[in-house]
Amino acid sequence: MSNELQKLILKYAVEDISYAEFRRLFASALVNPRSIDEEQLAYKAESLCADLSEQFINEDQLRRKLVALCPMVAEIVISSESAFRAASGNSSVPMSNVPAESGSEPKLAEYAVA
C-alpha cells in the first residue's frame, strides 16, 4: 500500500493538518496512483470523504474510518497510545478516558477503532 497516502491519512488522523489541507493534498495523490493497492485505498478514502460531505458521518468518524483502512497508520496510532500510557505512569488508563484539551477532538487511540 502507498506509504505516502498512508502518511497523509496519519497526518489528518492526528490532527496535524486540517480537513481542507487533507483534501488538497489528497487530490494531488489521486492524479497518479502508483499501484492497485494505492488506487483502492484512494477510492475508499474518497468514498468516506463523500460521506462526510453528505453528512452521513462526522469528521471524527471520518478519521477513525480512514485509520481503519491503513494498517501502518493504525499501528502508529496504537503505539502512540502505549507510549502515552507509559509516560503517564498508568498503563490502565484508556485514551478515551483521558480528558481532551479544551475544545479539541478525541485523541489518537480512539481513531484506531472502526
C-alpha positions as CSV (number, residue, x, y, z in Angstrom):
1,M,0.0,0.0,0.0
2,S,1.2,3.5,-0.6
3,N,3.2,4.9,2.2
4,E,2.7,8.5,1.0
5,L,-1.1,8.1,1.1
6,Q,-1.0,6.4,4.5
7,K,1.3,9.2,5.8
8,L,-1.2,11.8,4.6
9,I,-4.0,9.9,6.4
10,L,-1.9,9.7,9.6
11,K,-1.3,13.5,9.5
12,Y,-5.0,14.1,9.2
13,A,-5.9,11.5,11.8
14,V,-3.6,13.1,14.5
15,E,-5.0,16.5,13.5
16,D,-1.6,17.7,12.2
17,I,-3.5,19.1,9.2
18,S,-7.0,20.4,8.6
19,Y,-9.6,18.7,6.6
20,A,-9.2,21.3,3.9
21,E,-5.5,20.7,3.7
22,F,-6.0,16.9,3.7
23,R,-8.4,17.2,0.7
24,R,-6.0,19.5,-1.2
25,L,-3.1,17.1,-0.7
26,F,-5.3,14.0,-1.2
27,A,-6.4,15.4,-4.6
28,S,-2.8,15.6,-5.7
29,A,-2.3,12.0,-4.6
30,L,-5.2,10.8,-6.7
31,V,-3.7,12.1,-10.0
32,N,-1.2,9.2,-10.4
33,P,-1.9,6.2,-8.3
34,R,1.3,4.1,-8.1
35,S,-0.4,0.7,-7.6
36,I,-3.7,-1.1,-7.5
37,D,-3.5,-1.0,-3.7
38,E,-3.0,2.7,-3.7
39,E,-5.8,3.2,-6.1
40,Q,-8.1,1.1,-3.9
41,L,-7.1,3.0,-0.8
42,A,-7.7,6.3,-2.6
43,Y,-11.2,5.1,-3.8
44,K,-12.2,4.0,-0.3
45,A,-10.9,7.3,1.3
46,E,-12.7,9.3,-1.4
47,S,-15.9,7.5,-0.6
48,L,-15.5,8.3,3.1
49,C,-14.9,11.9,2.3
50,A,-18.1,11.9,0.2
51,D,-19.9,10.5,3.3
52,L,-18.6,13.5,5.3
53,S,-19.8,15.9,2.6
54,E,-23.2,14.4,2.7
55,Q,-23.2,14.5,6.5
56,F,-23.6,10.7,6.8
57,I,-20.6,10.8,9.1
58,N,-18.8,13.5,11.1
59,E,-15.2,14.4,10.9
60,D,-14.3,12.3,14.0
61,Q,-15.9,9.3,12.4
62,L,-14.0,10.0,9.2
63,R,-10.7,10.0,11.0
64,R,-11.5,6.7,12.6
65,K,-12.6,5.1,9.4
66,L,-9.6,6.4,7.5
67,V,-7.2,4.9,10.1
68,A,-9.0,1.6,9.9
69,L,-8.2,1.5,6.2
70,C,-4.4,1.7,6.8
71,P,-2.6,-1.0,8.8
72,M,0.6,1.2,9.0
73,V,-1.4,4.1,10.4
74,A,-3.4,2.0,12.9
75,E,-0.1,0.5,14.2
76,I,1.3,4.0,14.7
77,V,-1.8,5.2,16.5
78,I,-1.8,2.2,18.8
79,S,1.9,2.6,19.5
80,S,1.2,6.3,20.4
81,E,-1.4,5.2,22.9
82,S,1.0,2.8,24.5
83,A,3.7,5.5,24.7
84,F,1.1,7.8,26.3
85,R,0.2,5.2,28.9
86,A,3.9,4.6,29.7
87,A,4.6,8.3,30.1
88,S,1.6,8.8,32.3
89,G,2.7,6.0,34.6
90,N,-0.7,4.3,34.4
91,S,-1.0,1.5,31.9
92,S,-4.6,1.0,32.8
93,V,-5.9,4.4,31.7
94,P,-7.6,4.1,28.3
95,M,-7.1,7.0,26.0
96,S,-10.9,7.6,25.8
97,N,-10.9,8.5,29.5
98,V,-8.1,11.0,29.2
99,P,-9.6,14.5,29.3
100,A,-9.3,16.3,26.0
101,E,-7.6,19.6,25.8
102,S,-10.1,22.4,25.7
103,G,-12.2,22.1,22.6
104,S,-10.0,19.5,21.0
105,E,-11.2,16.3,19.3
106,P,-10.8,12.9,20.9
107,K,-7.2,11.7,20.9
108,L,-5.3,9.2,18.8
109,A,-6.3,5.8,20.2
110,E,-9.9,6.4,19.6
111,Y,-9.2,6.6,15.8
112,A,-7.9,3.1,15.8
113,V,-11.4,1.8,16.5
114,A,-13.6,1.4,13.4
